[in-house]
Amino acid sequence: MRSSLLKSTSELLRRSRRGYASSSANPERKVAVLGAAGGIGQPLSLLMKLNPLVSSLSLYDIAGTPGVAADVSHINSPALVKGFMGDDQLGEALEGSDVVIIPAGVPRKPGMTRDDLFNINAGIVKALCTAIAKHCPNALVNMISNPVNSTVPIAAEVFKKAGTYDEKKLFGVTTLDVVRAKTFYAGKAGVPVTEVNVPVVGGHAGITILPLFSQATPASNSLSHQDIEALTKRTQDGGTEVVEAKAGKGSATLSMAYAGAVFADACLKGLNGVPDIVECSFVQSTVTELPFFASKVRLGKNGVEEVLGLGELSDFEKKGLENLKGELKSSIEKGVKFAYGN
């Protein structure tokens, strides 16, 4: 699950003073960011501009996109940037996209749960996915808009209604949970963070987030059961930690943009045929009895090549798995109901 995004970014920055040679090694790829002028969208657009696998970067939002696109376009990396604004330009923004990343929606505020975001963001997601079904039905869709546990099922129902649904091409981006789990584990275990892997399964909110620290590498014998419980709780509450630290002035935008860029990079590598690309994601699944579930996924030329199993769980993790199912089931059903009822 290790991404080379940091290496790629560092290389682009290192080479920035001497320009870029065009490469024929990789096919041309268009990436669209929907919600590009927002708190997540702007840094995500920057990171995607730095990704050498992106040849065309399409930035869309309901307002503010021309400025973001102009700003990002001045960076001397290969991707060509175009900005699009308003409903009448959405189709053009999407046309020909290989990957569509959706960070659009309102952010969390203090005291606000992901559930509070539902009605606003669900409507936004439904409209955007309707346009995706029409203009780029074969694109890989990376859903960041919260609550992911509900917005992914909404997207699936929209695509089913349009006759374009392919379960291999719809992803809920849960990478930030993995990023946090890696960071927190490395700090507590005293191991190099760049060498850490921690699978995170379940969903993308509160107790539905289940980091599998028993499978973390490199393994650590120094962590007590209490340490594991505390690390699990901190990973589950990571979003709240940031919201409270920003004191009402925002949510986890920068780390989410990074996580979104890591996952998009993995999708692009998979599309380009790079072998053994594995990331955790919230996808249609038979790993449990739930129709959607986050687990390790092998990515390839068609999107999902294989949904991997959970592996051996500790007793603590088995209990966490059973405890999350009710809430996750309810969130999935809420998304399906919204898609049918609106």
Phi, psi and chi 1 to 4 in degrees:
 res  aa     phi    psi   chi1   chi2   chi3   chi4
   1 MET       -    4.6  -70.6 -172.5  -68.3      -
   2 ARG   -75.2  132.3 -177.3  179.1  -59.9  171.0
   3 SER  -102.2  149.8  169.0      -      -      -
   4 SER   -95.2   16.6   62.0      -      -      -
   5 LEU   -58.8  -44.2  179.3   66.9      -      -
   6 LEU   -61.7  -42.5  -79.8  173.2      -      -
   7 LYS   -62.8  -44.1 -176.9  178.3  178.9 -178.6
   8 SER   -62.5  -43.2  -61.6      -      -      -
   9 THR   -64.6  -44.0  -57.9      -      -      -
  10 SER   -61.4  -40.6  -61.9      -      -      -
  11 GLU   -64.8  -41.6  176.6   66.1    9.9      -
  12 LEU   -63.4  -41.6  -78.2  170.4      -      -
  13 LEU   -66.3  -38.5  -67.2  172.1      -      -
  14 ARG   -64.9  -35.8 -175.3  178.5   68.3   79.2
  15 ARG   -89.0    0.4  -66.4  166.1   57.0 -163.6
  16 SER   -62.0  -23.6   62.6      -      -      -
  17 ARG   -86.4   -8.3  -73.8  176.8  -66.5  179.5
  18 ARG  -124.3   10.9   64.0  173.5 -165.8  -97.0
  19 GLY    81.4 -174.3      -      -      -      -
  20 TYR  -131.6  137.8  -59.4   89.9      -      -
  21 ALA   -90.8  139.5      -      -      -      -
  22 SER   -70.2  145.0   61.6      -      -      -
  23 SER  -119.6  133.3  172.8      -      -      -
  24 SER   -99.2    4.7   58.7      -      -      -
  25 ALA   -69.7  -33.0      -      -      -      -
  26 ASN  -114.2  145.8  -67.2  -51.5      -      -
  27 PRO   -68.9  158.4   23.9  -32.1      -      -
  28 GLU   -69.8  135.7  -68.5 -166.9   -9.4      -
  29 ARG  -131.1  131.4  -63.3  -65.8 -176.8 -169.4
  30 LYS  -103.1  130.6  177.5  177.9  176.6  178.7
  31 VAL  -118.8  131.2  173.6      -      -      -
  32 ALA  -111.0  135.4      -      -      -      -
  33 VAL  -112.9  116.3  179.5      -      -      -
  34 LEU  -101.3  112.1  -52.8 -174.3      -      -
  35 GLY   105.0   32.6      -      -      -      -
  36 ALA   -71.9  -16.8      -      -      -      -
  37 ALA   -94.2    1.4      -      -      -      -
  38 GLY   -86.8 -175.3      -      -      -      -
  39 GLY   -64.1  -35.6      -      -      -      -
  40 ILE   -86.1  -40.9  -62.6  169.3      -      -
  41 GLY   -59.8  -38.7      -      -      -      -
  42 GLN   -67.2  -54.2  -70.2 -162.4   40.6      -
  43 PRO   -65.5  -31.3   18.9  -30.2      -      -
  44 LEU   -64.4  -41.8  176.1   58.5      -      -
  45 SER   -61.8  -41.2  -61.4      -      -      -
  46 LEU   -58.9  -48.3  167.3   64.7      -      -
  47 LEU   -65.8  -37.2  -68.8  170.1      -      -
  48 MET   -70.1  -31.6  -63.7  -44.2  -63.5      -
  49 LYS   -63.2  -32.2  175.2   71.1  166.3   95.8
  50 LEU   -80.8  -10.8  -66.6  173.8      -      -
  51 ASN   -79.7  120.1 -169.7  -48.3      -      -
  52 PRO   -68.4  -11.2   25.1  -34.0      -      -
  53 LEU   -83.3  -11.5  -58.7 -179.4      -      -
  54 VAL   -94.0  121.3  179.8      -      -      -
  55 SER   -99.6  -27.7   52.9      -      -      -
  56 SER  -136.2  126.6  175.7      -      -      -
  57 LEU  -119.9  116.4 -177.1   60.7      -      -
  58 SER  -106.4  118.7  178.4      -      -      -
  59 LEU  -110.0  121.7  -53.7 -177.6      -      -
  60 TYR  -127.1  141.3  172.0   82.7      -      -
  61 ASP  -161.0  171.7 -145.8  -39.8      -      -
  62 ILE   -78.6  -17.2   57.0  171.8      -      -
  63 ALA  -161.4  155.2      -      -      -      -
  64 GLY    82.7   -4.3      -      -      -      -
  65 THR   -69.8  -36.0  -20.6      -      -      -
  66 PRO   -56.0  -39.9  -28.5   37.5      -      -
  67 GLY   -67.8  -43.4      -      -      -      -
  68 VAL   -62.8  -44.8  175.4      -      -      -
  69 ALA   -63.7  -42.8      -      -      -      -
  70 ALA   -61.6  -44.7      -      -      -      -
  71 ASP   -61.6  -53.4 -163.9   -3.9      -      -
  72 VAL   -65.6  -33.7  171.6      -      -      -
  73 SER   -65.3  -19.6   72.9      -      -      -
  74 HIS   -77.6  -11.2  -69.9 -177.5      -      -
  75 ILE   -71.8  130.8  -64.1  168.1      -      -
  76 ASN   -85.1   63.9   60.5  -38.3      -      -
  77 SER  -121.7  162.0   61.9      -      -      -
  78 PRO   -64.5  -31.1  -24.7   34.8      -      -
  79 ALA   -60.4  132.3      -      -      -      -
  80 LEU   -86.7  130.8  -62.7  176.5      -      -
  81 VAL  -109.5  134.4 -178.9      -      -      -
  82 LYS  -132.8  140.3  -70.7 -174.3  178.3 -180.0
  83 GLY  -106.0  143.1      -      -      -      -
  84 PHE  -135.2  142.1  -58.2   89.4      -      -
  85 MET  -139.5  132.8 -173.5  171.9   70.1      -
  86 GLY    88.6  160.4      -      -      -      -
  87 ASP   -56.9  -35.8  -68.6  -15.7      -      -
  88 ASP   -71.7  -13.8   57.4  -28.5      -      -
  89 GLN  -107.1    0.7  -64.9 -175.0    5.9      -
  90 LEU   -64.0  -43.0  177.6   55.1      -      -
  91 GLY   -59.5  -45.2      -      -      -      -
  92 GLU   -64.6  -36.8 -172.7 -178.4   -5.6      -
  93 ALA   -61.9  -36.1      -      -      -      -
  94 LEU   -86.8  -26.8  -69.9  169.4      -      -
  95 GLU   -51.7  123.9 -156.4   73.1   45.5      -
  96 GLY    79.3   10.2      -      -      -      -
  97 SER   -72.3  140.3  -65.5      -      -      -
  98 ASP   -91.2  -36.3  -64.1  -70.3      -      -
  99 VAL  -134.0  131.5  177.1      -      -      -
 100 VAL  -117.6  122.5  179.1      -      -      -
 101 ILE  -107.8  129.5  -46.0  171.4      -      -
 102 ILE  -118.6   93.1  -50.0  179.3      -      -
 103 PRO   -97.5    9.2   33.6  -32.1      -      -
 104 ALA   -63.4  149.8      -      -      -      -
 105 GLY   132.0  178.6      -      -      -      -
 106 VAL   -89.5  147.1  -61.2      -      -      -
 107 PRO   -82.4  165.0   32.1  -35.1      -      -
 108 ARG   -73.4  147.7  -69.2  174.5   70.9 -164.1
 109 LYS  -123.2  164.4  -62.9  175.8 -178.2  177.3
 110 PRO   -53.4  133.7  -27.5   35.1      -      -
 111 GLY    82.5   -4.6      -      -      -      -
 112 MET   -95.5  129.4 -178.5 -175.0  -87.9      -
 113 THR   -91.0  168.4   65.7      -      -      -
 114 ARG   -62.0  -28.4  -77.8 -174.1  171.0   86.5
 115 ASP   -66.6  -33.1 -143.5   37.8      -      -
 116 ASP   -64.0  -25.4  -65.8  -30.7      -      -
 117 LEU   -77.6  -11.8  -58.3  177.4      -      -
 118 PHE   -56.4  -57.1  180.0   79.5      -      -
 119 ASN   -60.6  -39.3  -76.0  -33.4      -      -
 120 ILE   -69.6  -54.9  -62.3  173.1      -      -
 121 ASN   -69.8  -31.3  -72.3   -3.8      -      -
 122 ALA   -62.0  -41.8      -      -      -      -
 123 GLY   -65.4  -39.8      -      -      -      -
 124 ILE   -63.7  -47.2  -67.5  170.4      -      -
 125 VAL   -61.8  -42.9  164.5      -      -      -
 126 LYS   -60.7  -43.3 -173.5  175.1 -178.4 -177.8
 127 ALA   -65.9  -43.4      -      -      -      -
 128 LEU   -66.1  -40.4  -66.8  175.3      -      -
 129 CYS   -69.7  -30.7  -71.9      -      -      -
 130 THR   -61.6  -40.6  -60.5      -      -      -
 131 ALA   -70.4  -38.5      -      -      -      -
 132 ILE   -60.5  -44.4  -69.5  168.1      -      -
 133 ALA   -58.4  -32.1      -      -      -      -
 134 LYS   -84.1  -40.9 -178.9  177.8 -179.7 -179.1
 135 HIS  -104.7  -24.8  -64.2  -74.9      -      -
 136 CYS  -150.5   63.3   55.9      -      -      -
 137 PRO   -63.9  -16.7   23.5  -34.2      -      -
 138 ASN   -97.5    2.3  -64.6  -43.1      -      -
 139 ALA   -71.4  151.5      -      -      -      -
 140 LEU   -78.2  128.3  -57.0 -170.5      -      -
 141 VAL  -107.0  118.6  177.7      -      -      -
 142 ASN  -104.3  105.9  -66.0    0.5      -      -
 143 MET   -90.8  116.9 -175.8   68.2   68.1      -
 144 ILE  -106.3  -30.3  -68.8  174.1      -      -
 145 SER   -54.9  128.5  -57.3      -      -      -
 146 ASN   -88.5  154.9  -85.2  -42.1      -      -
 147 PRO   -81.7  117.7   26.4  -30.8      -      -
 148 VAL   -55.4  -35.1  165.1      -      -      -
 149 ASN   -59.4  -22.2  -67.0   -8.7      -      -
 150 SER  -109.3  -33.9  -61.8      -      -      -
 151 THR   -71.0  -31.0   54.2      -      -      -
 152 VAL   -65.8  -47.2  168.8      -      -      -
 153 PRO   -60.1  -36.0  -26.9   35.3      -      -
 154 ILE   -60.2  -48.4  -71.3  170.1      -      -
 155 ALA   -58.6  -43.2      -      -      -      -
 156 ALA   -59.5  -43.7      -      -      -      -
 157 GLU   -68.3  -37.6  -65.2  -56.0  -41.2      -
 158 VAL   -61.9  -45.2  169.8      -      -      -
 159 PHE   -67.1  -37.0  -64.3  148.3      -      -
 160 LYS   -62.2  -44.3  -73.6  175.4 -174.5  176.2
 161 LYS   -62.5  -33.9 -174.9  176.0 -179.1 -179.9
 162 ALA   -83.6   -8.5      -      -      -      -
 163 GLY    77.1   21.8      -      -      -      -
 164 THR  -117.9    4.7   64.3      -      -      -
 165 TYR   -67.5  129.0 -178.7   54.7      -      -
 166 ASP  -133.2  109.3 -176.7  -14.6      -      -
 167 GLU   -60.9  -17.0   68.6  -87.7   15.7      -
 168 LYS   -79.5   -8.2  -65.5 -179.8  178.2 -178.8
 169 LYS  -118.8   11.7  -63.7 -174.8  175.8 -177.3
 170 LEU  -119.9  123.5  176.2   59.6      -      -
 171 PHE  -130.6  132.2  -56.7   88.7      -      -
 172 GLY   -89.6  125.0      -      -      -      -
 173 VAL   -82.4  104.3  179.9      -      -      -
 174 THR  -107.5   13.2   60.3      -      -      -
 175 THR   -59.5  -30.5  -47.3      -      -      -
 176 LEU   -62.9  -34.4 -178.3   51.3      -      -
 177 ASP   -62.9  -38.5  -58.0  -35.7      -      -
 178 VAL   -68.4  -44.4  176.7      -      -      -
 179 VAL   -58.1  -46.1  166.4      -      -      -
 180 ARG   -64.4  -45.5  -74.4  171.2  172.6  152.1
 181 ALA   -59.2  -42.4      -      -      -      -
 182 LYS   -61.8  -47.6  -72.1  179.2  178.3 -179.3
 183 THR   -63.4  -48.2  -59.0      -      -      -
 184 PHE   -67.1  -40.4  -57.5  157.6      -      -
 185 TYR   -64.5  -46.3  175.0   85.7      -      -
 186 ALA   -60.3  -41.4      -      -      -      -
 187 GLY   -64.3  -40.0      -      -      -      -
 188 LYS   -78.7  -37.4 -165.5   67.1  176.7  176.3
 189 ALA   -85.5  -13.1      -      -      -      -
 190 GLY    70.8   37.9      -      -      -      -
 191 VAL  -117.9  156.8  -65.3      -      -      -
 192 PRO   -61.9  124.5  -21.7   33.1      -      -
 193 VAL   -63.3  -30.2   68.8      -      -      -
 194 THR   -72.7  -12.5   54.4      -      -      -
 195 GLU  -101.1   -1.1  -63.2  176.9   10.1      -
 196 VAL   -87.7  139.6  168.9      -      -      -
 197 ASN  -128.3  133.0  -91.0  -37.4      -      -
 198 VAL  -138.1  113.7 -177.4      -      -      -
 199 PRO   -68.8  141.1   -9.5   23.1      -      -
 200 VAL  -127.1  125.0 -178.7      -      -      -
 201 VAL  -121.2  174.8  -56.0      -      -      -
 202 GLY   102.5 -107.8      -      -      -      -
 203 GLY  -137.2 -152.7      -      -      -      -
 204 HIS  -137.3   45.3 -175.6   56.0      -      -
 205 ALA  -162.8  127.1      -      -      -      -
 206 GLY    50.5 -129.2      -      -      -      -
 207 ILE   -71.1  -11.3   65.4  162.7      -      -
 208 THR   -73.8  -13.9   71.1      -      -      -
 209 ILE   -83.6  116.8  -60.0  167.5      -      -
 210 LEU  -125.9   95.3 -176.9   61.2      -      -
 211 PRO   -73.7  135.0   22.7  -27.5      -      -
 212 LEU   -98.7   77.5  -56.2 -178.6      -      -
 213 PHE   -67.5  -19.3  -71.1  114.3      -      -
 214 SER   -67.2  -20.3   69.6      -      -      -
 215 GLN  -103.4    6.2  -61.9  178.1   22.0      -
 216 ALA   -63.8  142.6      -      -      -      -
 217 THR  -127.8  142.0   57.2      -      -      -
 218 PRO   -67.0  145.2   23.7  -31.6      -      -
 219 ALA   -66.7  150.5      -      -      -      -
 220 SER  -131.6  130.1  173.1      -      -      -
 221 ASN   -94.9    2.0  -64.3  -39.7      -      -
 222 SER   -90.0   -7.0   64.6      -      -      -
 223 LEU   -93.6  128.4  -60.6 -179.1      -      -
 224 SER   -82.5  171.4   66.8      -      -      -
 225 HIS   -61.1  -36.4  179.1   69.8      -      -
 226 GLN   -66.1  -37.5  -72.8   71.9   28.3      -
 227 ASP   -61.7  -44.4  -70.1  -28.2      -      -
 228 ILE   -63.7  -41.7  -63.3  -61.3      -      -
 229 GLU   -61.3  -43.3  -75.5 -173.1  -19.1      -
 230 ALA   -67.3  -40.3      -      -      -      -
 231 LEU   -64.6  -39.7  -74.1  171.1      -      -
 232 THR   -63.1  -47.1  -61.5      -      -      -
 233 LYS   -62.3  -41.5 -176.2   83.8  163.6   61.5
 234 ARG   -67.4  -37.8 -170.4  179.8  179.5 -161.9
 235 THR   -64.2  -43.4  -57.0      -      -      -
 236 GLN   -64.9  -33.8  -68.2  171.3  -22.2      -
 237 ASP  -101.4   15.6  -66.3  -17.6      -      -
 238 GLY   -58.8  -40.8      -      -      -      -
 239 GLY   -64.1  -42.0      -      -      -      -
 240 THR   -64.4  -38.2  -59.0      -      -      -
 241 GLU   -57.1  -43.2 -177.8  177.6  -42.4      -
 242 VAL   -72.0  -43.8  174.7      -      -      -
 243 VAL   -57.1  -44.8  168.1      -      -      -
 244 GLU   -69.0  -38.5  -69.2  177.3   -9.0      -
 245 ALA   -65.9  -31.4      -      -      -      -
 246 LYS   -84.3   -1.6  -70.7 -170.7  175.2 -177.5
 247 ALA    49.2   50.3      -      -      -      -
 248 GLY    86.3    0.7      -      -      -      -
 249 LYS  -105.0   17.8  -63.0 -166.8 -178.6  -17.0
 250 GLY   150.3  179.5      -      -      -      -
 251 SER  -127.3 -162.6   57.9      -      -      -
 252 ALA   -77.3   89.5      -      -      -      -
 253 THR   -97.9  -45.8   52.9      -      -      -
 254 LEU   -71.6  -47.5  -57.9  175.8      -      -
 255 SER   -66.7  -33.4   53.4      -      -      -
 256 MET   -68.6  -39.4 -176.7   63.5 -110.2      -
 257 ALA   -62.0  -43.0      -      -      -      -
 258 TYR   -60.5  -47.6  167.4   74.4      -      -
 259 ALA   -62.0  -40.9      -      -      -      -
 260 GLY   -62.9  -38.5      -      -      -      -
 261 ALA   -69.4  -37.2      -      -      -      -
 262 VAL   -60.8  -46.4  166.5      -      -      -
 263 PHE   -69.4  -40.2 -171.4   74.7      -      -
 264 ALA   -62.6  -39.2      -      -      -      -
 265 ASP   -60.1  -41.9  179.5   67.8      -      -
 266 ALA   -64.3  -41.4      -      -      -      -
 267 CYS   -61.4  -43.5  -73.7      -      -      -
 268 LEU   -64.2  -41.6  -70.5  165.8      -      -
 269 LYS   -62.2  -42.7  -74.4 -176.1  168.7   69.6
 270 GLY   -60.5  -46.5      -      -      -      -
 271 LEU   -58.3  -34.9  -74.4  174.4      -      -
 272 ASN   -83.8    2.1  -70.3   -9.3      -      -
 273 GLY    87.6   11.8      -      -      -      -
 274 VAL   -68.1  127.9  178.0      -      -      -
 275 PRO   -77.9  158.7   27.8  -33.7      -      -
 276 ASP    57.8   44.9  -60.9  -40.7      -      -
 277 ILE   -94.5  112.1  -58.3  -62.0      -      -
 278 VAL  -126.3  125.9  176.9      -      -      -
 279 GLU  -138.9  155.9  -67.8  -74.2  -18.6      -
 280 CYS   -80.9  140.1  -70.8      -      -      -
 281 SER  -158.6  154.1 -177.7      -      -      -
 282 PHE   -89.2  105.9 -173.8   66.2      -      -
 283 VAL  -134.8  169.0  -63.5      -      -      -
 284 GLN   -60.3  134.6 -177.2  171.5  -49.0      -
 285 SER  -152.9  150.8  173.9      -      -      -
 286 THR  -116.6   15.4   57.5      -      -      -
 287 VAL   -63.0  -36.7  167.4      -      -      -
 288 THR  -126.0 -173.3   68.6      -      -      -
 289 GLU   -77.0   -7.5   64.7  -87.7   24.0      -
 290 LEU   -81.2  144.9  -60.9  173.4      -      -
 291 PRO   -71.3  -24.8   23.1  -32.4      -      -
 292 PHE  -128.7  144.0  -67.0   91.6      -      -
 293 PHE  -163.5  143.2 -162.6   81.5      -      -
 294 ALA   -90.5  129.2      -      -      -      -
 295 SER  -157.8 -178.7   65.0      -      -      -
 296 LYS   -66.6  136.5  -69.8 -166.9  -72.8 -173.9
 297 VAL  -130.5  132.4  173.4      -      -      -
 298 ARG   -88.1  126.0 -169.5 -178.4  -48.7  -79.0
 299 LEU  -100.7  146.9  -60.0  168.5      -      -
 300 GLY  -154.1 -158.4      -      -      -      -
 301 LYS   -67.2  -19.5  -67.3 -176.5  176.8 -178.8
 302 ASN  -107.8   10.1  -61.6  -53.4      -      -
 303 GLY    99.4 -114.6      -      -      -      -
 304 VAL   -73.9  118.0  174.9      -      -      -
 305 GLU   -91.4  -35.3  -67.8  -67.0  -26.3      -
 306 GLU  -160.0  132.3 -176.7 -177.1    6.9      -
 307 VAL   -92.8  117.2  178.7      -      -      -
 308 LEU   -85.8  153.4  -56.5  175.3      -      -
 309 GLY   -73.7  178.8      -      -      -      -
 310 LEU   -82.1  -20.5  -61.5  180.0      -      -
 311 GLY    75.2 -169.5      -      -      -      -
 312 GLU   -80.1  128.3 -172.4  173.7  -16.1      -
 313 LEU  -106.6  149.4  -54.0 -177.9      -      -
 314 SER   -73.8  166.3   69.3      -      -      -
 315 ASP   -60.5  -38.5  -71.0  -18.3      -      -
 316 PHE   -62.6  -41.7  174.6   69.7      -      -
 317 GLU   -71.2  -36.3  -69.3  160.6   -4.2      -
 318 LYS   -61.6  -41.2  -71.6  176.4 -177.3  175.2
 319 LYS   -65.4  -42.8 -177.4  179.0  178.4 -178.3
 320 GLY   -62.0  -37.2      -      -      -      -
 321 LEU   -62.6  -46.0  177.1   61.1      -      -
 322 GLU   -66.9  -36.5  -68.0  -51.8  -48.9      -
 323 ASN   -68.9  -28.9  -72.4  -16.9      -      -
 324 LEU   -83.3  -19.9   70.0   80.8      -      -
 325 LYS   -61.9  -39.6  -72.6 -179.3  179.8  177.1
 326 GLY   -63.5  -47.8      -      -      -      -
 327 GLU   -66.1  -42.1 -178.5  173.8  -36.9      -
 328 LEU   -65.5  -41.7 -176.2   52.1      -      -
 329 LYS   -58.7  -44.4 -177.9  174.1 -176.2  -74.6
 330 SER   -63.1  -41.4  176.1      -      -      -
 331 SER   -66.2  -41.0  -64.6      -      -      -
 332 ILE   -62.4  -47.6  -67.3  168.9      -      -
 333 GLU   -62.6  -34.5  -70.3  173.8  -13.0      -
 334 LYS   -64.1  -39.9 -172.8  172.3 -175.9  177.8
 335 GLY   -65.8  -44.7      -      -      -      -
 336 VAL   -61.3  -43.5  172.4      -      -      -
 337 LYS   -62.7  -41.9 -177.3  178.1  179.0 -178.3
 338 PHE   -62.3  -43.5  179.0   88.8      -      -
 339 ALA   -62.7  -36.7      -      -      -      -
 340 TYR   -79.0  -33.8  -84.5  114.8      -      -
 341 GLY   -93.0   -4.6      -      -      -      -
 342 ASN  -125.4      -  -71.1  -90.4      -      -
